[in-house]
């Protein structure tokens, strides 16, 4: 039981880290630019496809991943130039409509270019082993690598936001946009950078999961919704909130799936418990969100100035 | 100001901006719309294109769902992104009753409307504590919650959905059998919904709702807190969409969790904005336009969603507020 708990907790952390990479970009874009980007999940999907294709071309997953990052950045900047930059002055409804249209375009574009069938990516040889935990218990090395890479990205992001001049402008832009512009900061350039950064983070997340999930045209949609849950729980615009909420949602999802039925079994008979558990598990994160919002409508860590 | 408003009061309720609800003119437009729809089945028969009747029925069903969303989105100014859930809950309620041999509308309609209204009131009470982008995301998440609930109902088909044993009856009579019968039933429901919503929009309730959309602070100051009005509108909208779900299940003779997918909710928003939000016939016209567009694009390519997405993005970037913004004097924002 303890072993199962350990494994599921690690899976939850791994899912949480992944959600954070996607949510961080989304919440930054919203916090700094006041832009709701439904197509953020599609950027994650594009990152996965780019990594899968580049890994196939180069014959090395590491090289594919490395090349997918600038490719994701370029793609993000292209989307920003073509569509997103025209939406900054618009209301949220226009942003929802245009980025919803972008999802349709990107999902269908991926279908045209890569086909409907899911793509599979081989695990990199060096990371295909398992690490010993306790006793005979082992955990896949690749998932440990995802956790480590995600934590490193989170740390870099934290340093960028809190220790650099650019980060200072980002934080100031999020709360006092017009004043930052009046002080001579090129706000358009700032927005481009934020969007590009978000695209790279999402693309990185997509590239990292390519070997353990199937890469298919709908993969961005499910992540997008979970990411929204994370952002709403954490507080829109707050990167710290996104980090905490990602871990909460990741853990709740994974532990709920395996321990929900076990807990229910003490309350009801086995078959009913299994059925109820299956019903409740996918809803758990949404119930969690509703619970948090009922008490804190602005999330756990509401961004200041909002 | 209480009870049914006189014509004068309703005229006074007119607001100056383009694209707002104008009771007298919108009444004529609604009549014209219903008349145009009523001509479809005979025309389809004359032209030898019977599928047009089924297409028009779909337009009416989604028009009904879009109309109900407009109560929240257009009059209330709240971007609800989980509206397809109500469509799906209405259909699922019908499917579950059908699976237990209960096929009469006298039972199915109250069950569908009540379950949708209840879901709307419970989720709305939480969602309406927030505003703006939070409201968008929360309604989206609640929509997903309903979707996953439906997917996990293994006893009722789960992911695969369930086929209805037959179309619903009314007091034992097979009223909905046949495409034309179902079409006219949908048309009758649409006529009732247009009439009802016209009254709601022109009533004191409708005016307060628009007031909370345009300036919630001022409305609060003169004694109209937004929350109860918004929650009532949300509950009403949910119940009406549930009715659309009953029709949808009957047309397809199939109930699927896919009715609740969040993409479907996005399409409903597109329908409302496409036709003009805050107008009476706008959402129905928008639904008809989107479904026609889908049918035409789908005939040319399996990748029709690409065309739809391009049109959507272009319409937002070129015109303000979707296609309606391209027409002068329509879709102007407050």
Interface residues (C-beta under 8 A of the other chain):
Chain A: X30 X36 X38 X83 X86 X87 X90 X91 X92 X93 X94 X96 X97 X98 X100 X101 X102 X103 X104 X105 X106 X107 X108 X109 X111 X112 X221 X225 X228 X229 X231 X232 X236 X275 X278 X279 X282 X283 X286 X287 X289 X290 X293 X294 X297 X298
Chain B: X73 X79 X81 X123 X126 X129 X130 X132 X133 X134 X136 X137 X138 X140 X141 X142 X144 X145 X148 X149 X151 X152 X153 X154 X262 X263 X266 X269 X270 X273 X303 X305 X306 X308 X309 X310 X311 X312 X313 X315 X316 X317 X320 X321 X322 X333
